[in-house]
Amino acid sequence: MAKIVIYTTPYCPYCIRAKQLLQLKNLEYEEIDVSTDSSLRQKMQQLSGGNTVPQIFIHQKPIGGCDDLYALERNHQLDTLINNH
């Protein structure tokens, strides 16, 4: 099973959409809320190079945000990425 980590805030519509796709595909993920902890946001920025949420990691590899996740799914690459580890 893939190790998926998603950095989010509770009020972010892109975070909600990304989590919906993961849930639709029955994928387990770890959600890290960065809305109230600046050290978690700094860690997210260091790991991903991005400062917006969501930031999504699959097998510790940063894949970007919601649009990137949906692009992987549209191009039939998400399942391959998840299963090839």
PECORJO-V217254 format. One record per residue. N is the residue number from 1. RES is the residue in one letter. SS is DSSP state (H for helix, E for strand, - for the rest). OMEGA is omega in whole degrees, -180 to 180 (999 if undefined). NEAR is the number of other C-alpha atoms within 12 Angstrom. Layout:
BEGIN
n=N res=RES ss=SS omega=OMEGA near=NEAR
n=N res=RES ss=SS omega=OMEGA near=NEAR
END
This chain:
BEGIN
n=1 res=M ss=- omega=-178 near=16
n=2 res=A ss=- omega=171 near=23
n=3 res=K ss=- omega=-179 near=23
n=4 res=I ss=E omega=176 near=31
n=5 res=V ss=E omega=179 near=32
n=6 res=I ss=E omega=176 near=43
n=7 res=Y ss=E omega=-172 near=42
n=8 res=T ss=E omega=162 near=35
n=9 res=T ss=- omega=-174 near=26
n=10 res=P ss=- omega=-174 near=20
n=11 res=Y ss=- omega=-176 near=14
n=12 res=C ss=- omega=-180 near=21
n=13 res=P ss=H omega=178 near=17
n=14 res=Y ss=H omega=176 near=27
n=15 res=C ss=H omega=-180 near=32
n=16 res=I ss=H omega=180 near=22
n=17 res=R ss=H omega=-180 near=24
n=18 res=A ss=H omega=180 near=38
n=19 res=K ss=H omega=178 near=35
n=20 res=Q ss=H omega=179 near=19
n=21 res=L ss=H omega=179 near=25
n=22 res=L ss=H omega=179 near=30
n=23 res=Q ss=H omega=178 near=15
n=24 res=L ss=H omega=180 near=12
n=25 res=K ss=- omega=180 near=16
n=26 res=N ss=- omega=179 near=14
n=27 res=L ss=- omega=176 near=23
n=28 res=E ss=- omega=179 near=20
n=29 res=Y ss=- omega=174 near=26
n=30 res=E ss=E omega=179 near=22
n=31 res=E ss=E omega=178 near=27
n=32 res=I ss=E omega=-179 near=28
n=33 res=D ss=E omega=-178 near=25
n=34 res=V ss=- omega=-174 near=27
n=35 res=S ss=- omega=-176 near=21
n=36 res=T ss=- omega=-177 near=13
n=37 res=D ss=- omega=-177 near=15
n=38 res=S ss=H omega=179 near=15
n=39 res=S ss=H omega=176 near=14
n=40 res=L ss=H omega=177 near=23
n=41 res=R ss=H omega=178 near=27
n=42 res=Q ss=H omega=178 near=19
n=43 res=K ss=H omega=178 near=19
n=44 res=M ss=H omega=-179 near=32
n=45 res=Q ss=H omega=179 near=22
n=46 res=Q ss=H omega=-177 near=14
n=47 res=L ss=H omega=-172 near=22
n=48 res=S ss=H omega=-172 near=26
n=49 res=G ss=- omega=-180 near=20
n=50 res=G ss=- omega=-180 near=21
n=51 res=N ss=- omega=177 near=22
n=52 res=T ss=- omega=177 near=24
n=53 res=V ss=- omega=-1 near=37
n=54 res=P ss=- omega=166 near=39
n=55 res=Q ss=E omega=-172 near=43
n=56 res=I ss=E omega=179 near=40
n=57 res=F ss=E omega=173 near=35
n=58 res=I ss=E omega=-175 near=33
n=59 res=H ss=- omega=178 near=20
n=60 res=Q ss=- omega=178 near=21
n=61 res=K ss=E omega=178 near=20
n=62 res=P ss=E omega=178 near=27
n=63 res=I ss=E omega=179 near=32
n=64 res=G ss=E omega=-174 near=32
n=65 res=G ss=- omega=-176 near=33
n=66 res=C ss=H omega=-179 near=31
n=67 res=D ss=H omega=179 near=21
n=68 res=D ss=H omega=179 near=24
n=69 res=L ss=H omega=180 near=34
n=70 res=Y ss=H omega=177 near=26
n=71 res=A ss=H omega=176 near=18
n=72 res=L ss=H omega=180 near=22
n=73 res=E ss=H omega=180 near=22
n=74 res=R ss=H omega=-177 near=13
n=75 res=N ss=- omega=178 near=13
n=76 res=H ss=- omega=-180 near=13
n=77 res=Q ss=- omega=-176 near=17
n=78 res=L ss=H omega=180 near=25
n=79 res=D ss=H omega=179 near=23
n=80 res=T ss=H omega=180 near=15
n=81 res=L ss=H omega=-179 near=24
n=82 res=I ss=H omega=-174 near=27
n=83 res=N ss=H omega=-178 near=15
n=84 res=N ss=- omega=175 near=13
n=85 res=H ss=- omega=999 near=13
END
